[in-house]
Amino acid sequence: MSMENPALEIEDFERVVEQYRTRVLRFVYASVRDMDVAETLTQDCFWNAYKHRKAFRGECSVHTWLIKIAINLIRDYARNRRIQFWRKAERVHVEEIHHWPVRSISPEDKASMNEQVQAVWEATKTLSEKQRTVFLLRFVEDLDASEIAQSTGLTENTVNVHLFRAVRAIRKRLGQQK
Amino acid sequence: MSNHLSQDQFAKCVIGQSMSAERQHLTECATCSAELERFGNTLSLFRTALRDRVDAQAESRVTVLKPVSRRSAFGFSPLRWAFIASAVSVFISVPLLKREEPKPPVIENVSTDADANALMDAVNLHLSRTVPAPMERMLIVIPDDESISQSGGTQ
């Protein structure tokens, strides 16, 4: 886990990359839905963090700080290449998100799980940018409302509102697919 | 009115913003609590699938990066460096070889006085000719002016 003082933690940047790379990549991938783009943006995220590491005062955790940088990169990417962004998102194949290494699962259970995962995956696509970000940070990255607020620059109340709307929209979507 | 949680109430329960009345309902209603559990499991599956997907990508990236790490700092393989080195050596040696090529023989200029005199004689001889050199042989068959007048000449 992270050290007590995040400002000291950032000094060993190689360790920071090793520790947080997968988490940042996961969040970016879930946001942009393209692994190649996610890899590039994650790399940019760590590069930006490295360049500005002296400016990091340790007011939030390193993870929160990295997610904040990643959110800005995702936003810029979506803004600059909106057309390609959605075109690529449409191309993501059903199989792409499904990866169940556990072999003990029966084919029927696996099919059911795939269906549920795919339904959520599709439902997140319909959310607004803020709703999706908040939803992914809460339910994929396990951040609480205050951490999400720090990462996104929103207030905790606004985070909760977006989260509420996102959950409601996803459940509605899942209900439609049943 | 339904006896179960509404969409909004359900969403509040999912994000941990539920009121005491909703919590109370969940303890009493098996349908709603089962639905909440099912939704939670679905989100958990989604998280697991995403994590496994990214972990698999991270693993595959490690295997892809292994051969790259053997490369030099500039990202070129030794074979490519050898090719570049040979290309550079060819590029450098071509002008050198060109410089060492045997030059065509150059006719040396007249440098001695004897040669200069001989050349001047040849020039004078050439200038003193009444007809061009190739036509000199024809003068044998052409009679001169005197022989023409002695024989009566032609009219």
Boltz contact constraints between the chains, C-beta under 6 A:
constraints:
  - contact:
      token1: [A, 22]
      token2: [B, 54]
      max_distance: 6.0
  - contact:
      token1: [A, 22]
      token2: [B, 58]
      max_distance: 6.0
  - contact:
      token1: [A, 25]
      token2: [B, 54]
      max_distance: 6.0
  - contact:
      token1: [A, 26]
      token2: [B, 50]
      max_distance: 6.0
  - contact:
      token1: [A, 26]
      token2: [B, 54]
      max_distance: 6.0
  - contact:
      token1: [A, 29]
      token2: [B, 54]
      max_distance: 6.0
  - contact:
      token1: [A, 30]
      token2: [B, 50]
      max_distance: 6.0
  - contact:
      token1: [A, 35]
      token2: [B, 57]
      max_distance: 6.0
  - contact:
      token1: [A, 97]
      token2: [B, 49]
      max_distance: 6.0
  - contact:
      token1: [A, 97]
      token2: [B, 53]
      max_distance: 6.0
  - contact:
      token1: [A, 99]
      token2: [B, 52]
      max_distance: 6.0
  - contact:
      token1: [A, 99]
      token2: [B, 53]
      max_distance: 6.0
  - contact:
      token1: [A, 99]
      token2: [B, 56]
      max_distance: 6.0
  - contact:
      token1: [A, 113]
      token2: [B, 45]
      max_distance: 6.0
  - contact:
      token1: [A, 116]
      token2: [B, 42]
      max_distance: 6.0
  - contact:
      token1: [A, 116]
      token2: [B, 45]
      max_distance: 6.0
  - contact:
      token1: [A, 117]
      token2: [B, 45]
      max_distance: 6.0
  - contact:
      token1: [A, 117]
      token2: [B, 46]
      max_distance: 6.0
  - contact:
      token1: [A, 117]
      token2: [B, 49]
      max_distance: 6.0
  - contact:
      token1: [A, 120]
      token2: [B, 46]
      max_distance: 6.0
  - contact:
      token1: [A, 139]
      token2: [B, 43]
      max_distance: 6.0
  - contact:
      token1: [A, 140]
      token2: [B, 47]
      max_distance: 6.0
  - contact:
      token1: [A, 140]
      token2: [B, 50]
      max_distance: 6.0
  - contact:
      token1: [A, 163]
      token2: [B, 15]
      max_distance: 6.0
  - contact:
      token1: [A, 164]
      token2: [B, 11]
      max_distance: 6.0
  - contact:
      token1: [A, 164]
      token2: [B, 15]
      max_distance: 6.0
  - contact:
      token1: [A, 167]
      token2: [B, 11]
      max_distance: 6.0
  - contact:
      token1: [A, 167]
      token2: [B, 14]
      max_distance: 6.0
  - contact:
      token1: [A, 167]
      token2: [B, 15]
      max_distance: 6.0
  - contact:
      token1: [A, 168]
      token2: [B, 7]
      max_distance: 6.0
  - contact:
      token1: [A, 168]
      token2: [B, 11]
      max_distance: 6.0
